[in-house]
Amino acid sequence: MRDLTPFRRRNGLSTMDFFRDFFGRDLVDDFFASSTLPVGMAGGFRADIKENDKEYIVEAELPGYDKDDIEINLVDDRLTISAQKSEEVKEERDNYIRRERQVGRISRSFMVANIKNKDVKAEYVDGLLRIVLPKDEEGRRRSTRIDIH
């Protein structure tokens, strides 16, 4: 009994800290951080929006996706970025067959006002989607699907 450490309620550790220390790792993070899922399929994707006098610039992080997996639409004053990923694993050995399928779709929308739809540009390089939305002084509303270069 001399080797036991008494549990004190005000020892500075939360219940989750105690759980992590006891098992030596965070089982919750391990469960949700599947290595087979792209980053976006596990939750969402990060995006930054910058504005200046002439344009909006949207930078969205979509690692693990191909350019063809991403769709960008501008309807009225709403920019929608969607990405879809499908993966299938087939493995056959002497005594078993393993087949797994995963399908996921993520989407985010942003309100952007008075955009020149015909001048919108998008490029996707190394997992970073960059969209430049030039502002229109007249404030016309249109629907446009944006091609990624």
N, C-alpha and C positions, 0 to 999 in steps of 0.2 A: 503493500500500500504506500510505501514511501516514494515510489516512482510516479505516482499519479499527480497530475497538475490539476488543482481545483479550477472549476469553471467559474469565471466571474462575469457577470452580465455587462459590466462596463469596462471591458478589456480593450475596446477600440476596434474589435473585429465584428463585422456584420455576420449574419447567418450565411450569406453567400461566400464571404471570405473564409469562414470556417469550413464550408463544404469544399471549396477549392483546395484549401490546405490539406484537408483530410484525404482527398483522392489524388492530390498532386497535379490536377489539371481541371479545366472548366468543362465538364461534361455537356452542359447546355450549349456552349459555343461549338464543341466538337460535333454535336448532333446536327446543328443548323448550318455548319460550314462544310457542306459536302463538296468534295473535290471534283465531282462529276458535273455539278451545276455551274453554269457561268455566273459571274458575280450578280448580274441583274436578276436572275431567276430566283435567287435566294431572298430578295427583298425589293429592291428598286434600283434606280441608278441615280448617281449624283449629277447635278447640273448647275451651272453658273450662268447668270444673265447679267450682261453689262450693257449700259446705255450711254450713248453720247448724243450730241445734237443731230447727227445724221443717220444713226442706225442703232439697232439692238444687235448684240452678239450673244448667241447661246452656245455654250460649250457643255456637252453631255458626255460622260464617261460610260462607254459601252464595250468594255474588253470582252473578248471571247465571241463576239458576233461578227459575221461577215456583212459586207455592205448590202448584200441582197436580203439580209434578215431584218433590215431597218426600214421603216416607212415614216415619212414626214408629211403631214397635212396642215394646211393653213386655211381655216374656215372662219370667215368673218374676222374677228380679232383674237382667235384662239389657235395657237400653234400646238399640234399634237405630235409627239415623238413616240413611236411604238417599235418594239423589237420582239421577234418571235424566234424561238430556237427549238429544234427537234433533234434528239439524239437517240440512237439505238445501238445497243451492245449485244452482239451474238458471240457466244463462246461455246465450243463443243469439245469435249474430251472423251476419254474412254467410257467413263461411268456417269457422266452428267452433261446436261445441256443448260446453259445459262442464257437467258434472253431478258433484257431490260429495255424499257422505253421511257423517255422523259420528254415532256412537251411543256413549254412555258411561254408566257407572253407577259411583257411589261409595257406600261404606257404612262406617260406623263403629259399634262397639258399646261400651257402657259398663256396668260392673257397679254397680248401685245397689240397696241392700237396704231391705226393708220400706217399700214405697211404697203410698199410698192411690190405687189405680188410677183410681177414679171421679173424683177431684179433680185429676188431672193436667191442666195447661193448657199450650197451645203457641200462640205467635204468630210470624208471619214478617213483618218490616218492613224494607225497604231492604236485603235481602241478609243480614239477621241473624235466625237462628232462635233463639227463647228458649223454653225448656221449664222449667216449674216443677213439681217432683215433691214433693208433700207427703209427709212421713214418716208411717208407720203404726206405732203402738206394738205391735200384735198380730203383725205379721210374716206376714200372709197372702200366698200366692202365687197370682197370676192372670195371664191373658193379656189384653192390651188393645191395640187400635189407637187411636192418639191423633189427633184431628182438629186441624188448624191453623186458628186464627182470624185 
